[in-house]
Amino acid sequence: MEFLNKIEIRGVVGRADINSYNGNQVCNFSVVTEASAVDRAGNSTVEPTWFNVSAWSGVKGLDDLTLIQKGGWVRVVGRLRVRKWVSQDNEERSSIEIPARLVEVIPRGEDLEPMQPQRDY
């Protein structure tokens, strides 16, 4: 049996920054997803979750990193990676990010069904 570390998200792009490293471009962007639930009082709630994503030029599914824009819908497939560092205050910090293997920009239009929050069952 092999190990598996895979995540797929669909959501709205928050920020998107394109940078160059050694002649290659990378787009670091955030994506928000939503999950709906019912609390103990019976009220419906929507819980947003933010993900940090990095996509390098040539990533599958995307010819041009500039297509990733704030407010746009995307589908991202990748893996979870934990990054750890020590801050200037000598505190250990960590963050979870998704190095993307596939990025698809989802076109929005009147003929498409609106996306709904994920339901927790």
N, CA, C and O atoms as CSV, one atom per row, in Angstrom:
chain,resi,resn,atom,element,x,y,z
A,1,MET,N,N,0.852,-1.170,0.000
A,1,MET,CA,C,0.000,0.000,0.000
A,1,MET,C,C,0.898,1.233,0.000
A,1,MET,O,O,1.944,1.242,0.649
A,2,GLU,N,N,0.492,2.273,-0.726
A,2,GLU,CA,C,1.284,3.490,-0.801
A,2,GLU,C,C,0.657,4.592,0.050
A,2,GLU,O,O,-0.532,4.553,0.367
A,3,PHE,N,N,1.469,5.561,0.409
A,3,PHE,CA,C,0.982,6.718,1.162
A,3,PHE,C,C,0.185,7.633,0.243
A,3,PHE,O,O,0.412,7.655,-0.966
A,4,LEU,N,N,-0.741,8.381,0.812
A,4,LEU,CA,C,-1.547,9.311,0.027
A,4,LEU,C,C,-1.684,10.621,0.789
A,4,LEU,O,O,-2.093,10.629,1.950
A,5,ASN,N,N,-1.348,11.712,0.145
A,5,ASN,CA,C,-1.515,13.056,0.682
A,5,ASN,C,C,-2.091,13.881,-0.454
A,5,ASN,O,O,-1.343,14.392,-1.287
A,6,LYS,N,N,-3.418,14.020,-0.500
A,6,LYS,CA,C,-4.090,14.690,-1.605
A,6,LYS,C,C,-5.255,15.505,-1.062
A,6,LYS,O,O,-5.977,15.068,-0.167
A,7,ILE,N,N,-5.423,16.701,-1.624
A,7,ILE,CA,C,-6.552,17.541,-1.257
A,7,ILE,C,C,-7.095,18.193,-2.521
A,7,ILE,O,O,-6.343,18.536,-3.433
A,8,GLU,N,N,-8.413,18.359,-2.560
A,8,GLU,CA,C,-9.076,19.055,-3.656
A,8,GLU,C,C,-10.015,20.082,-3.035
A,8,GLU,O,O,-10.824,19.759,-2.165
A,9,ILE,N,N,-9.895,21.325,-3.497
A,9,ILE,CA,C,-10.781,22.382,-3.009
A,9,ILE,C,C,-11.348,23.148,-4.200
A,9,ILE,O,O,-10.729,23.214,-5.262
A,10,ARG,N,N,-12.528,23.723,-4.009
A,10,ARG,CA,C,-13.146,24.651,-4.954
A,10,ARG,C,C,-13.598,25.832,-4.144
A,10,ARG,O,O,-14.262,25.676,-3.120
A,11,GLY,N,N,-13.243,27.016,-4.596
A,11,GLY,CA,C,-13.644,28.195,-3.855
A,11,GLY,C,C,-13.285,29.471,-4.586
A,11,GLY,O,O,-13.002,29.467,-5.784
A,12,VAL,N,N,-13.305,30.574,-3.831
A,12,VAL,CA,C,-13.079,31.906,-4.379
A,12,VAL,C,C,-11.684,32.384,-3.994
A,12,VAL,O,O,-11.250,32.225,-2.853
A,13,VAL,N,N,-10.994,32.967,-4.959
A,13,VAL,CA,C,-9.641,33.484,-4.737
A,13,VAL,C,C,-9.720,34.763,-3.910
A,13,VAL,O,O,-10.509,35.660,-4.206
A,14,GLY,N,N,-8.893,34.834,-2.872
A,14,GLY,CA,C,-8.775,36.056,-2.070
A,14,GLY,C,C,-7.711,36.942,-2.676
A,14,GLY,O,O,-8.010,37.763,-3.543
A,15,ARG,N,N,-6.489,36.793,-2.241
A,15,ARG,CA,C,-5.383,37.560,-2.815
A,15,ARG,C,C,-4.650,36.683,-3.818
A,15,ARG,O,O,-4.722,35.456,-3.744
A,16,ALA,N,N,-3.945,37.306,-4.756
A,16,ALA,CA,C,-3.150,36.556,-5.731
A,16,ALA,C,C,-1.935,37.397,-6.094
A,16,ALA,O,O,-2.067,38.505,-6.612
A,17,ASP,N,N,-0.752,36.860,-5.816
A,17,ASP,CA,C,0.505,37.555,-6.099
A,17,ASP,C,C,1.373,36.665,-6.974
A,17,ASP,O,O,1.578,35.490,-6.668
A,18,ILE,N,N,1.884,37.233,-8.069
A,18,ILE,CA,C,2.781,36.496,-8.952
A,18,ILE,C,C,4.192,37.017,-8.757
A,18,ILE,O,O,4.432,38.224,-8.798
A,19,ASN,N,N,5.127,36.095,-8.544
A,19,ASN,CA,C,6.534,36.425,-8.368
A,19,ASN,C,C,7.372,35.541,-9.272
A,19,ASN,O,O,6.894,34.527,-9.780
A,20,SER,N,N,8.628,35.932,-9.473
A,20,SER,CA,C,9.557,35.139,-10.273
A,20,SER,C,C,10.721,34.686,-9.417
A,20,SER,O,O,11.266,35.457,-8.627
A,21,TYR,N,N,11.098,33.420,-9.581
A,21,TYR,CA,C,12.257,32.847,-8.906
A,21,TYR,C,C,13.062,32.060,-9.930
A,21,TYR,O,O,12.556,31.116,-10.536
A,22,ASN,N,N,14.296,32.447,-10.115
A,22,ASN,CA,C,15.197,31.752,-11.046
A,22,ASN,C,C,14.568,31.559,-12.421
A,22,ASN,O,O,14.721,30.502,-13.034
A,23,GLY,N,N,13.868,32.570,-12.902
A,23,GLY,CA,C,13.263,32.509,-14.223
A,23,GLY,C,C,11.926,31.806,-14.294
A,23,GLY,O,O,11.317,31.761,-15.362
A,24,ASN,N,N,11.447,31.254,-13.186
A,24,ASN,CA,C,10.130,30.602,-13.154
A,24,ASN,C,C,9.155,31.466,-12.374
A,24,ASN,O,O,9.520,32.091,-11.379
A,25,GLN,N,N,7.922,31.494,-12.830
A,25,GLN,CA,C,6.894,32.254,-12.126
A,25,GLN,C,C,6.142,31.364,-11.157
A,25,GLN,O,O,5.923,30.181,-11.416
A,26,VAL,N,N,5.745,31.956,-10.025
A,26,VAL,CA,C,4.900,31.268,-9.053
A,26,VAL,C,C,3.784,32.232,-8.656
A,26,VAL,O,O,4.020,33.424,-8.459
A,27,CYS,N,N,2.579,31.706,-8.542
A,27,CYS,CA,C,1.448,32.495,-8.064
A,27,CYS,C,C,1.085,31.961,-6.680
A,27,CYS,O,O,0.677,30.809,-6.531
A,28,ASN,N,N,1.240,32.808,-5.685
A,28,ASN,CA,C,0.813,32.486,-4.325
A,28,ASN,C,C,-0.540,33.145,-4.119
A,28,ASN,O,O,-0.670,34.364,-4.236
A,29,PHE,N,N,-1.547,32.336,-3.814
A,29,PHE,CA,C,-2.885,32.899,-3.673
A,29,PHE,C,C,-3.639,32.193,-2.553
A,29,PHE,O,O,-3.268,31.102,-2.121
A,30,SER,N,N,-4.693,32.836,-2.100
A,30,SER,CA,C,-5.538,32.251,-1.061
A,30,SER,C,C,-6.879,31.884,-1.671
A,30,SER,O,O,-7.348,32.524,-2.611
A,31,VAL,N,N,-7.487,30.842,-1.119
A,31,VAL,CA,C,-8.800,30.385,-1.574
A,31,VAL,C,C,-9.674,30.175,-0.347
A,31,VAL,O,O,-9.244,29.559,0.628
A,32,VAL,N,N,-10.897,30.686,-0.394
A,32,VAL,CA,C,-11.837,30.466,0.699
A,32,VAL,C,C,-12.892,29.462,0.245
A,32,VAL,O,O,-13.430,29.555,-0.858
A,33,THR,N,N,-13.171,28.506,1.116
A,33,THR,CA,C,-14.262,27.563,0.907
A,33,THR,C,C,-15.261,27.765,2.039
A,33,THR,O,O,-14.942,28.398,3.045
A,34,GLU,N,N,-16.447,27.240,1.882
A,34,GLU,CA,C,-17.461,27.359,2.921
A,34,GLU,C,C,-18.084,26.008,3.200
A,34,GLU,O,O,-18.288,25.199,2.295
A,35,ALA,N,N,-18.383,25.778,4.465
A,35,ALA,CA,C,-19.100,24.576,4.881
A,35,ALA,C,C,-20.292,25.018,5.710
A,35,ALA,O,O,-20.167,25.894,6.566
A,36,SER,N,N,-21.436,24.420,5.462
A,36,SER,CA,C,-22.625,24.795,6.233
A,36,SER,C,C,-22.914,23.720,7.271
A,36,SER,O,O,-22.622,22.541,7.076
A,37,ALA,N,N,-23.487,24.157,8.359
A,37,ALA,CA,C,-23.830,23.248,9.450
A,37,ALA,C,C,-25.006,23.840,10.216
A,37,ALA,O,O,-25.401,24.985,9.996
A,38,VAL,N,N,-25.552,23.042,11.110
A,38,VAL,CA,C,-26.626,23.506,11.995
A,38,VAL,C,C,-26.097,23.419,13.419
A,38,VAL,O,O,-25.616,22.371,13.850
A,39,ASP,N,N,-26.191,24.548,14.157
A,39,ASP,CA,C,-25.679,24.537,15.531
A,39,ASP,C,C,-26.689,23.886,16.468
A,39,ASP,O,O,-27.759,23.460,16.032
A,40,ARG,N,N,-26.354,23.808,17.745
A,40,ARG,CA,C,-27.218,23.124,18.725
A,40,ARG,C,C,-28.583,23.770,18.866
A,40,ARG,O,O,-29.554,23.111,19.238
A,41,ALA,N,N,-28.656,25.059,18.568
A,41,ALA,CA,C,-29.932,25.758,18.665
A,41,ALA,C,C,-30.782,25.602,17.400
A,41,ALA,O,O,-31.907,26.097,17.337
A,42,GLY,N,N,-30.233,24.908,16.393
A,42,GLY,CA,C,-30.983,24.700,15.160
A,42,GLY,C,C,-30.777,25.779,14.122
A,42,GLY,O,O,-31.461,25.791,13.098
A,43,ASN,N,N,-29.844,26.687,14.367
A,43,ASN,CA,C,-29.571,27.759,13.418
A,43,ASN,C,C,-28.557,27.302,12.376
A,43,ASN,O,O,-27.583,26.621,12.696
A,44,SER,N,N,-28.799,27.685,11.130
A,44,SER,CA,C,-27.845,27.373,10.065
A,44,SER,C,C,-26.657,28.313,10.158
A,44,SER,O,O,-26.822,29.516,10.356
A,45,THR,N,N,-25.472,27.766,10.016
A,45,THR,CA,C,-24.254,28.570,10.031
A,45,THR,C,C,-23.403,28.187,8.829
A,45,THR,O,O,-23.475,27.063,8.333
A,46,VAL,N,N,-22.599,29.136,8.369
A,46,VAL,CA,C,-21.649,28.899,7.295
A,46,VAL,C,C,-20.273,29.225,7.834
A,46,VAL,O,O,-20.029,30.328,8.325
A,47,GLU,N,N,-19.369,28.247,7.738
A,47,GLU,CA,C,-18.020,28.411,8.265
A,47,GLU,C,C,-17.026,28.519,7.112
A,47,GLU,O,O,-16.849,27.561,6.360
A,48,PRO,N,N,-16.369,29.683,6.964
A,48,PRO,CA,C,-15.362,29.815,5.911
A,48,PRO,C,C,-14.033,29.198,6.355
A,48,PRO,O,O,-13.683,29.252,7.534
A,49,THR,N,N,-13.305,28.620,5.419
A,49,THR,CA,C,-11.962,28.104,5.666
A,49,THR,C,C,-11.054,28.639,4.571
A,49,THR,O,O,-11.348,28.510,3.383
A,50,TRP,N,N,-9.938,29.248,4.993
A,50,TRP,CA,C,-8.980,29.821,4.046
A,50,TRP,C,C,-7.807,28.876,3.845
A,50,TRP,O,O,-7.317,28.274,4.801
A,51,PHE,N,N,-7.359,28.746,2.608
A,51,PHE,CA,C,-6.208,27.930,2.248
A,51,PHE,C,C,-5.193,28.802,1.511
A,51,PHE,O,O,-5.569,29.647,0.699
A,52,ASN,N,N,-3.911,28.595,1.796
A,52,ASN,CA,C,-2.834,29.225,1.032
A,52,ASN,C,C,-2.372,28.232,-0.014
A,52,ASN,O,O,-2.117,27.067,0.292
A,53,VAL,N,N,-2.263,28.701,-1.266
A,53,VAL,CA,C,-1.924,27.834,-2.389
A,53,VAL,C,C,-0.736,28.433,-3.131
A,53,VAL,O,O,-0.627,29.653,-3.252
A,54,SER,N,N,0.154,27.576,-3.626
A,54,SER,CA,C,1.228,28.030,-4.512
A,54,SER,C,C,1.160,27.217,-5.800
A,54,SER,O,O,1.094,25.988,-5.771
A,55,ALA,N,N,1.177,27.927,-6.935
A,55,ALA,CA,C,1.123,27.282,-8.248
A,55,ALA,C,C,2.269,27.828,-9.095
A,55,ALA,O,O,2.377,29.036,-9.308
A,56,TRP,N,N,3.115,26.934,-9.569
A,56,TRP,CA,C,4.247,27.318,-10.401
A,56,TRP,C,C,3.839,27.334,-11.862
A,56,TRP,O,O,2.905,26.635,-12.255
A,57,SER,N,N,4.538,28.131,-12.674
A,57,SER,CA,C,4.255,28.168,-14.112
A,57,SER,C,C,4.358,26.757,-14.668
A,57,SER,O,O,5.253,25.996,-14.299
A,58,GLY,N,N,3.446,26.419,-15.546
A,58,GLY,CA,C,3.410,25.084,-16.128
A,58,GLY,C,C,2.550,24.114,-15.347
A,58,GLY,O,O,2.467,22.938,-15.701
A,59,VAL,N,N,1.893,24.596,-14.263
A,59,VAL,CA,C,1.024,23.708,-13.491
A,59,VAL,C,C,-0.074,23.171,-14.404
A,59,VAL,O,O,-0.586,23.889,-15.263
A,60,LYS,N,N,-0.422,21.923,-14.215
A,60,LYS,CA,C,-1.433,21.281,-15.047
A,60,LYS,C,C,-2.762,22.035,-14.962
A,60,LYS,O,O,-3.178,22.459,-13.884
A,61,GLY,N,N,-3.419,22.194,-16.106
A,61,GLY,CA,C,-4.741,22.792,-16.163
A,61,GLY,C,C,-4.753,24.298,-16.359
A,61,GLY,O,O,-5.814,24.885,-16.571
A,62,LEU,N,N,-3.575,24.939,-16.291
A,62,LEU,CA,C,-3.539,26.407,-16.362
A,62,LEU,C,C,-2.368,26.851,-17.224
A,62,LEU,O,O,-1.213,26.569,-16.906
A,63,ASP,N,N,-2.668,27.550,-18.320
A,63,ASP,CA,C,-1.615,28.015,-19.222
A,63,ASP,C,C,-1.003,29.334,-18.775
A,63,ASP,O,O,0.156,29.617,-19.080
A,64,ASP,N,N,-1.773,30.141,-18.052
A,64,ASP,CA,C,-1.334,31.491,-17.704
A,64,ASP,C,C,-1.698,31.785,-16.248
A,64,ASP,O,O,-2.877,31.810,-15.895
A,65,LEU,N,N,-0.686,32.008,-15.403
A,65,LEU,CA,C,-0.934,32.264,-13.980
A,65,LEU,C,C,-1.729,33.541,-13.743
A,65,LEU,O,O,-2.366,33.678,-12.698
A,66,THR,N,N,-1.708,34.487,-14.696
A,66,THR,CA,C,-2.449,35.734,-14.497
A,66,THR,C,C,-3.962,35.526,-14.547
A,66,THR,O,O,-4.720,36.442,-14.228
A,67,LEU,N,N,-4.411,34.331,-14.944
A,67,LEU,CA,C,-5.848,34.039,-14.937
A,67,LEU,C,C,-6.387,33.862,-13.524
A,67,LEU,O,O,-7.597,33.915,-13.305
A,68,ILE,N,N,-5.485,33.650,-12.563
A,68,ILE,CA,C,-5.900,33.533,-11.162
A,68,ILE,C,C,-6.073,34.946,-10.624
A,68,ILE,O,O,-5.092,35.656,-10.404
A,69,GLN,N,N,-7.306,35.348,-10.414
A,69,GLN,CA,C,-7.583,36.723,-10.000
A,69,GLN,C,C,-8.515,36.755,-8.808
A,69,GLN,O,O,-9.362,35.878,-8.640
A,70,LYS,N,N,-8.348,37.782,-7.977
A,70,LYS,CA,C,-9.180,37.970,-6.796
A,70,LYS,C,C,-10.654,37.957,-7.187
A,70,LYS,O,O,-11.062,38.635,-8.131
A,71,GLY,N,N,-11.447,37.179,-6.453
A,71,GLY,CA,C,-12.881,37.095,-6.709
A,71,GLY,C,C,-13.263,35.994,-7.685
A,71,GLY,O,O,-14.443,35.669,-7.815
A,72,GLY,N,N,-12.286,35.415,-8.373
A,72,GLY,CA,C,-12.565,34.347,-9.328
A,72,GLY,C,C,-12.696,33.001,-8.628
A,72,GLY,O,O,-12.169,32.797,-7.534
A,73,TRP,N,N,-13.403,32.096,-9.274
A,73,TRP,CA,C,-13.582,30.742,-8.750
A,73,TRP,C,C,-12.496,29.845,-9.304
A,73,TRP,O,O,-12.157,29.933,-10.484
A,74,VAL,N,N,-11.942,28.972,-8.456
A,74,VAL,CA,C,-10.916,28.029,-8.888
A,74,VAL,C,C,-11.156,26.654,-8.275
A,74,VAL,O,O,-11.811,26.505,-7.244
A,75,ARG,N,N,-10.602,25.670,-8.948
A,75,ARG,CA,C,-10.522,24.301,-8.423
A,75,ARG,C,C,-9.038,23.991,-8.316
A,75,ARG,O,O,-8.289,24.177,-9.275
A,76,VAL,N,N,-8.616,23.522,-7.160
A,76,VAL,CA,C,-7.205,23.236,-6.917
A,76,VAL,C,C,-7.072,21.802,-6.418
A,76,VAL,O,O,-7.801,21.373,-5.524
A,77,VAL,N,N,-6.136,21.074,-7.005
A,77,VAL,CA,C,-5.785,19.740,-6.533
A,77,VAL,C,C,-4.298,19.774,-6.205
A,77,VAL,O,O,-3.486,20.233,-7.008
A,78,GLY,N,N,-3.954,19.291,-5.036
A,78,GLY,CA,C,-2.556,19.284,-4.624
A,78,GLY,C,C,-2.378,18.416,-3.398
A,78,GLY,O,O,-3.117,17.457,-3.178
A,79,ARG,N,N,-1.381,18.774,-2.604
A,79,ARG,CA,C,-1.131,18.050,-1.365
A,79,ARG,C,C,-1.006,19.060,-0.238
A,79,ARG,O,O,-0.752,20.240,-0.481
A,80,LEU,N,N,-1.185,18.602,0.987
A,80,LEU,CA,C,-1.000,19.475,2.146
A,80,LEU,C,C,0.465,19.441,2.560
A,80,LEU,O,O,1.080,18.376,2.627
A,81,ARG,N,N,1.010,20.611,2.834
A,81,ARG,CA,C,2.391,20.714,3.291
A,81,ARG,C,C,2.418,21.641,4.503
A,81,ARG,O,O,1.844,22.730,4.472
A,82,VAL,N,N,3.074,21.212,5.551
A,82,VAL,CA,C,3.225,22.028,6.756
A,82,VAL,C,C,4.585,22.706,6.686
A,82,VAL,O,O,5.606,22.045,6.497
A,83,ARG,N,N,4.595,24.008,6.837
A,83,ARG,CA,C,5.840,24.773,6.866
A,83,ARG,C,C,6.058,25.260,8.287
A,83,ARG,O,O,5.148,25.813,8.904
A,84,LYS,N,N,7.253,25.058,8.804
A,84,LYS,CA,C,7.581,25.471,10.170
A,84,LYS,C,C,8.768,26.422,10.136
A,84,LYS,O,O,9.680,26.272,9.323
A,85,TRP,N,N,8.741,27.409,11.040
A,85,TRP,CA,C,9.844,28.347,11.161
A,85,TRP,C,C,9.842,28.943,12.554
A,85,TRP,O,O,8.900,28.758,13.326
A,86,VAL,N,N,10.901,29.656,12.862
A,86,VAL,CA,C,11.012,30.350,14.146
A,86,VAL,C,C,10.918,31.839,13.863
A,86,VAL,O,O,11.656,32.360,13.026
A,87,SER,N,N,10.018,32.530,14.551
A,87,SER,CA,C,9.795,33.952,14.328
A,87,SER,C,C,10.931,34.785,14.930
A,87,SER,O,O,11.811,34.256,15.610
A,88,GLN,N,N,10.898,36.079,14.672
A,88,GLN,CA,C,11.902,36.988,15.237
A,88,GLN,C,C,11.800,37.036,16.753
A,88,GLN,O,O,12.777,37.358,17.429
A,89,ASP,N,N,10.628,36.719,17.294
A,89,ASP,CA,C,10.423,36.673,18.743
A,89,ASP,C,C,10.804,35.312,19.322
A,89,ASP,O,O,10.524,35.017,20.484
A,90,ASN,N,N,11.443,34.490,18.495
A,90,ASN,CA,C,11.902,33.166,18.888
A,90,ASN,C,C,10.751,32.212,19.239
A,90,ASN,O,O,10.897,31.331,20.087
A,91,GLU,N,N,9.610,32.402,18.574
A,91,GLU,CA,C,8.461,31.522,18.749
A,91,GLU,C,C,8.350,30.608,17.536
A,91,GLU,O,O,8.542,31.036,16.398
A,92,GLU,N,N,8.039,29.346,17.799
A,92,GLU,CA,C,7.834,28.417,16.695
A,92,GLU,C,C,6.497,28.707,16.032
A,92,GLU,O,O,5.476,28.843,16.705
A,93,ARG,N,N,6.511,28.799,14.718
A,93,ARG,CA,C,5.307,29.063,13.938
A,93,ARG,C,C,5.150,27.980,12.887
A,93,ARG,O,O,6.112,27.305,12.521
A,94,SER,N,N,3.933,27.824,12.409
A,94,SER,CA,C,3.698,26.879,11.321
A,94,SER,C,C,2.498,27.345,10.510
A,94,SER,O,O,1.641,28.078,11.002
A,95,SER,N,N,2.454,26.909,9.271
A,95,SER,CA,C,1.306,27.173,8.416
A,95,SER,C,C,1.120,25.968,7.508
A,95,SER,O,O,2.057,25.214,7.246
A,96,ILE,N,N,-0.092,25.806,7.041
A,96,ILE,CA,C,-0.404,24.726,6.125
A,96,ILE,C,C,-0.687,25.348,4.770
A,96,ILE,O,O,-1.460,26.300,4.665
A,97,GLU,N,N,-0.062,24.810,3.739
A,97,GLU,CA,C,-0.299,25.326,2.393
A,97,GLU,C,C,-0.499,24.165,1.429
A,97,GLU,O,O,-0.214,23.009,1.741
A,98,ILE,N,N,-0.993,24.511,0.256
A,98,ILE,CA,C,-1.231,23.524,-0.794
A,98,ILE,C,C,-0.334,23.853,-1.977
A,98,ILE,O,O,-0.584,24.837,-2.674
A,99,PRO,N,N,0.715,23.050,-2.227
A,99,PRO,CA,C,1.435,23.166,-3.496
A,99,PRO,C,C,0.546,22.518,-4.573
A,99,PRO,O,O,0.277,21.318,-4.524
A,100,ALA,N,N,0.102,23.313,-5.528
A,100,ALA,CA,C,-0.880,22.837,-6.511
A,100,ALA,C,C,-0.249,21.950,-7.574
A,100,ALA,O,O,0.834,22.236,-8.086
A,101,ARG,N,N,-0.947,20.877,-7.890
A,101,ARG,CA,C,-0.578,20.021,-9.030
A,101,ARG,C,C,-1.488,20.321,-10.217
A,101,ARG,O,O,-1.116,20.104,-11.370
A,102,LEU,N,N,-2.696,20.826,-9.917
A,102,LEU,CA,C,-3.668,21.163,-10.953
A,102,LEU,C,C,-4.443,22.382,-10.486
A,102,LEU,O,O,-4.886,22.442,-9.339
A,103,VAL,N,N,-4.607,23.355,-11.375
A,103,VAL,CA,C,-5.432,24.533,-11.085
A,103,VAL,C,C,-6.337,24.766,-12.281
A,103,VAL,O,O,-5.869,24.868,-13.415
A,104,GLU,N,N,-7.631,24.849,-12.022
A,104,GLU,CA,C,-8.593,25.168,-13.069
A,104,GLU,C,C,-9.355,26.416,-12.660
A,104,GLU,O,O,-9.892,26.494,-11.554
A,105,VAL,N,N,-9.400,27.394,-13.560
A,105,VAL,CA,C,-10.224,28.584,-13.338
A,105,VAL,C,C,-11.633,28.217,-13.780
A,105,VAL,O,O,-11.842,27.757,-14.903
A,106,ILE,N,N,-12.598,28.424,-12.889
A,106,ILE,CA,C,-13.992,28.054,-13.165
A,106,ILE,C,C,-14.710,29.287,-13.700
A,106,ILE,O,O,-14.832,30.286,-12.991
A,107,PRO,N,N,-15.185,29.231,-14.940
A,107,PRO,CA,C,-15.881,30.398,-15.497
A,107,PRO,C,C,-17.211,30.608,-14.793
A,107,PRO,O,O,-17.904,29.644,-14.468
A,108,ARG,N,N,-17.559,31.829,-14.564
A,108,ARG,CA,C,-18.842,32.159,-13.950
A,108,ARG,C,C,-19.733,32.779,-15.008
A,108,ARG,O,O,-19.283,33.627,-15.779
A,109,GLY,N,N,-20.962,32.378,-15.055
A,109,GLY,CA,C,-21.896,32.910,-16.032
A,109,GLY,C,C,-23.317,32.604,-15.609
A,109,GLY,O,O,-23.564,31.817,-14.695
A,110,GLU,N,N,-24.234,33.242,-16.288
A,110,GLU,CA,C,-25.643,33.072,-15.946
A,110,GLU,C,C,-26.122,31.642,-16.184
A,110,GLU,O,O,-27.050,31.184,-15.519
A,111,ASP,N,N,-25.495,30.932,-17.129
A,111,ASP,CA,C,-25.960,29.585,-17.459
A,111,ASP,C,C,-25.414,28.527,-16.506
A,111,ASP,O,O,-25.805,27.364,-16.598
A,112,LEU,N,N,-24.509,28.907,-15.582
A,112,LEU,CA,C,-23.934,27.939,-14.655
A,112,LEU,C,C,-24.695,27.931,-13.339
A,112,LEU,O,O,-25.166,28.967,-12.869
A,113,GLU,N,N,-24.805,26.762,-12.760
A,113,GLU,CA,C,-25.467,26.612,-11.470
A,113,GLU,C,C,-24.624,27.281,-10.383
A,113,GLU,O,O,-23.412,27.066,-10.349
A,114,PRO,N,N,-25.218,28.085,-9.490
A,114,PRO,CA,C,-24.433,28.724,-8.432
A,114,PRO,C,C,-23.866,27.691,-7.463
A,114,PRO,O,O,-24.499,26.675,-7.176
A,115,MET,N,N,-22.669,27.966,-6.969
A,115,MET,CA,C,-22.043,27.041,-6.025
A,115,MET,C,C,-22.605,27.269,-4.633
A,115,MET,O,O,-22.899,28.398,-4.242
A,116,GLN,N,N,-22.749,26.184,-3.896
A,116,GLN,CA,C,-23.302,26.215,-2.549
A,116,GLN,C,C,-22.249,25.774,-1.553
A,116,GLN,O,O,-21.316,25.055,-1.911
A,117,PRO,N,N,-22.391,26.201,-0.292
A,117,PRO,CA,C,-21.478,25.707,0.729
A,117,PRO,C,C,-21.580,24.193,0.874
A,117,PRO,O,O,-22.645,23.602,0.695
A,118,GLN,N,N,-20.456,23.588,1.198
A,118,GLN,CA,C,-20.433,22.144,1.466
A,118,GLN,C,C,-21.262,21.870,2.696
A,118,GLN,O,O,-21.218,22.638,3.658
A,119,ARG,N,N,-22.016,20.790,2.684
A,119,ARG,CA,C,-22.832,20.432,3.837
A,119,ARG,C,C,-22.122,19.364,4.644
A,119,ARG,O,O,-21.639,18.373,4.096
A,120,ASP,N,N,-22.061,19.575,5.962
A,120,ASP,CA,C,-21.512,18.580,6.859
A,120,ASP,C,C,-22.624,17.621,7.236
A,120,ASP,O,O,-23.681,18.043,7.707
A,121,TYR,N,N,-22.394,16.354,7.035
A,121,TYR,CA,C,-23.432,15.356,7.317
A,121,TYR,C,C,-23.160,14.663,8.604
A,121,TYR,O,O,-23.926,13.789,9.008
